[in-house]
Structures are given as structure tokens and as C-alpha cells.
Amino acid sequence: MRSDFPVLPDGGASLPSPAGDLKEALLAVDPVRAGRILGDACAASSPVSCIEALVVPVLEEIGRDWEEGQVALSQVYMSGRICEEIVNTMLPPGSPGRISQPKMAIAVLEDHHTLGKRILLAVLRSGGYEVTDYGSGVTVDGLVERVIRDGIEILLISTLMLPAALRAKEAIARIKEALPETRVIVGGAPFRFDPHLWREAGADAVGHSASDTLATVRAMAGGL
Amino acid sequence: MTGGMTPAERAAVTMGFEEPDRVPLFLLFTIYGAKELGLSIREYFSKPEYVAAGQMRLYRKFGGDCLNPFCYAASEVEAWGGEVIFSDNGPPNAGRPPIREPGEIESIEVPLVEESPSLLFGLRTIELLKREVGDDVPIMGSVISPFSLPILQMGFAAYIELLYSEPDLFRTLMKKNEEFCVRWANAQLEAGATAIGYADPLASPDMTPRDLYRRTGFVVAKRTISRIGGAVATSLASARALPIIDDVAATGSVGIGVSTFDDLAAVKRQCAGRLTILGNLNAIEMCRWTPAQAEAEVKKAIAAAGPGGGFVLSDNHGEIPWQVPESVLLAISAAVRKWGRYPLDRVFI
């Protein structure tokens, strides 16, 4: 996966080593180096504590850097993908160390642009979470039905265009009517351009980046 | 200068970095024409005559300074075999991408404009509009850049992975996309388009690190724009532009559409004398503006970027959403006439 168009590392100095080293390797899209750094750093600890101490803070900082215009979305995506692959080897899906509660799902509502969902899935899975992927092009009816059937406790709705963001309101209202305790986090471009839209949609929170969504999920999971 | 300029004269003067009679206003309507004609969006995009009629009505109603024959981004990927999904209240969207596996890049054929119904639709719309307005009103043609089109051709995530890990396939795809883009842009100019909007969101440092862009999308843009036989303005489709102003100027582009997240005054300083700025009203927030807010936003944008020309007031994405109230659009139009008249002294009060 290493780039043939080498990328200069951006702002990798703010985290102490090995976190700083890992961040630099991720932004340079260098999975071999990232794997080596994680392997060395985690040799003396459990996968879960290593993920908590190293992977999550680095991905959170990369997400913050994107919000501040310091790194590009392509780097955020590739960082998440690299970490997801490494974490999958350290902590395979379904292993007891994975965080399977509360029950979480993600969907792209009425759209087939999946980048936001892919980034979020990679970051959440890198954080050790099990997340059910409902896929893209999901309709309001389909989403409501699946969330109720699966008893989802935290739902992440990704949107790209304004009509889908507006349609989220109907989905959220119907889900909360059936499952009042379910928490819904919305994200996507319309919510970035209109900071009031998520409240209007009836969501419990908005995620402007994968890392702040991860932080929100952690806070919500702690309270459930 | 005094009033009485045609929209085309107004745009030409500002693009020459001089002050026309007032700041030009480009209201980039796409689906809004369906609302105006009382048609569903699918029906509206079934005949070029509807789109041309919608554009003319909106031009007269809201007093913009350009016509926008662009229908929807997915029409380009439709020519490549992609599907289009219609919505009741939003732009038709690209469905599943036509390139499912990177290996298909080698065999995918570059569509011919004359054999692509969705592109012929666009050309016919331009011809109809040209017949209506002649040279008095700019008709904005548009293309998706070869560098950004793969977002729709193969999906964003798959394309990012290609960009980082498959340089040979990336180059092959760029070669094909460049050919397509040049043919499509020049066909629009031949049909009567005044200039071409080059949509290149992936060029933004929000999307691609500048270092990588300089070695990929920038080179592609430079090559492509040099082969387009008319003026080209680059749009980053609401992504930030400020950090790559110098790069965009070096591609041969004469204008740049900037984001609502860009500092417009800083953009103006950076562009001065090189690129005309289009922007940067927040078209999503616009849906909930009051007329008074609309006036305040227009005034703020003109104060930041209007002095000296080189500025066209527009939204920051290239599309007025269906949900924007007419009262807001009328307020924008009135405000640009009130606060955008040169000289702009009153703006600074």
C-alpha cells in the first residue's frame, strides 16, 4: 500500500515517540513502518491497552489535524485503513478483547458515496469496536427496520447531500419512537456546512471527523 | 464606470481585474429550474427545452449574470456507463460506480460525446440558451476534472487507494479521462458555452496533500486546461482553495471557486491580478437564512473581495439547493445591486 508518490510528513512532531513516529508513518502512508512501530511498542502490553494508549490517540490527533486543515482527507482515510489492518491482526474481529457492547451500526443514507463510512469504520475498528455495517444506499424504511430488528444502541448515519441529511430526521424520529434509548450520531458534508442541522434532524450528536465521532462513541458507550 | 453593462460585459471587465458597473452575480441554478416550471426533477431533466426554459425564467426572475446549462455531475459518469439516481428534492446522484475493479481501467473505453445521450443533452441545452441570449449573457459550461472524475467512476475510497498504490493504473486512467475531458469541454464551447468550469474538488488540500497534488492532479490540470479552447475557471466544489491558489493560477485557469471556509480577503490578496474569485456564499446555510441575513452575507463578501474587480459573487459549491427560499434569492439579488455598485465605498461603512 506504500505510495509511489512519496508524501512529506505533516506535523508529526506534536506527539511523543512512539506516537509521533506512528503518526508520521501513517501520514506518509507507510504501513510497514507503522506495523513495526506498533509491534515494538506493544510487545510488552496487551493489544487492548496498546490500542487505547497508542492507536486511538494518534488517529484522534490526525482527525483533529484534518479539521484544522493540517492534513488531507486521503491521509485520514489511509491512516484509518492501515490501523484497521494492523489492529485486525492484533485483535481479530470477534475476539473477546473487542468491544462488542453497546451494539453499534453504521449506514450511508440514500447515497452510494461511502468514503465517510469507510473512514469511520476503520477508525472505530482500530479503536477495538465491533460495528455492524449496513452498507450504502440505505433507505429510511430499510434503516428503521434493521435498527429495530438488531436492537442497535448507537447508530451512525453518514450523508453526503442535503436531501439525505434532511431525510435523516424522519429515520431518527421513527427509531426513537421504537427505541427511545438508541443514540444517533450523524455526519457528512451538510452537517459541516450548517452547524444547526444535526439538532434539527433530532440527532444526539454530530461527528465532524472520524476522531471526534470516536470520542463521542466512547462517551456514549460509557454512559450506556 | 456607470450602469448599462450586459452581464457578459460585466463579467469580462471584472475578469480583467477592473471594476465594472457592479459586482457580477452568478446564481448557479440546476434543479431549481424544475421548481420554477412546476415539474418533477426527473421530468425537468428529460428535455433540454425544459432546462433552457428553466434557466431563462430564473435568469429573469432573480437577475443573475450567467446561465448554467449544467444539469448534474452524474451525467458525465453516465457517459462512462454509470447509473443516475433521481431524488424528489435534490440533485440526481451517481449510483454504483461503473469501474468495480481497478483492473477494469485498462479496458474501459473513453466515451464519445456524439454517442453519449447525457452529454448531447447538455450540448443541446447550451445551443438553446445561446439562441436566446447570444453573446449578452455568459453561458457556463462545465466539466469534472480528469483527476476528480474517478470519485464517481470508481468510488472515493477505491480511488484514494489507487492513487497511493497503483501509479501505472492511475496514469492510464488520467490519460483516458484527459481525452474525455478535453473533448467534452471543447464540444460545449463549440455549442456556445462562454467558458468552462473545471470542477476539481480533489485538488483541495482538504482532500489531497499538496505535495501529492503537485505531482498528480496539478500536472493533469495543466495538461488538460492547455488543450481546452476557451477560458477555464477551477471550482473546488466547496473545499478550501487558499493553500493552492498559486498552483491553480499555474494550471492556466483564469478563475477559482472558493469555499465558505476560506478567508475571502486572504484569497483576494493571494489571487490579485491572476485569478478571478467566484464565491463564497454558504449554500447549505442559505436554506435557513432570512432576507436580512442574506443581505449581510452579500455585503460581507463584497467588502472582502469586491474592490478592484476580479470577483464574482456566487455560492461556494456551484448549486443553489432546492430548499433555498425564493425570498432569500431575491434578497441576494437586491443586495448585490445595493452594495455591489462600483465604487464600493458604502460597503466599508
Interface residues (C-beta under 8 A of the other chain):
Chain A: M1 R2 S3 D4 F5 V7 L8 D10 V29 W66 G69 V71 A72 L73 S74 Q75 Y77 M78 R81 E110 D111 H112 H113 T114 L115 R118 G137 L160 M161 L162 P163 A164 L166 A189 P190 F193 D194 H196 L197
Chain B: I85 S87 D88 N89 G90 P91 N93 A94 G95 R96 P97 I151 G155 F156 A157 I160 E161 L163 Y164 S165 P167 P205 D206 M207 T208 P209 D211 L212 R215 T216 S238 R240 P243 T260 N282 A283 I284 E285 C287 R288 P321 W322 Q323
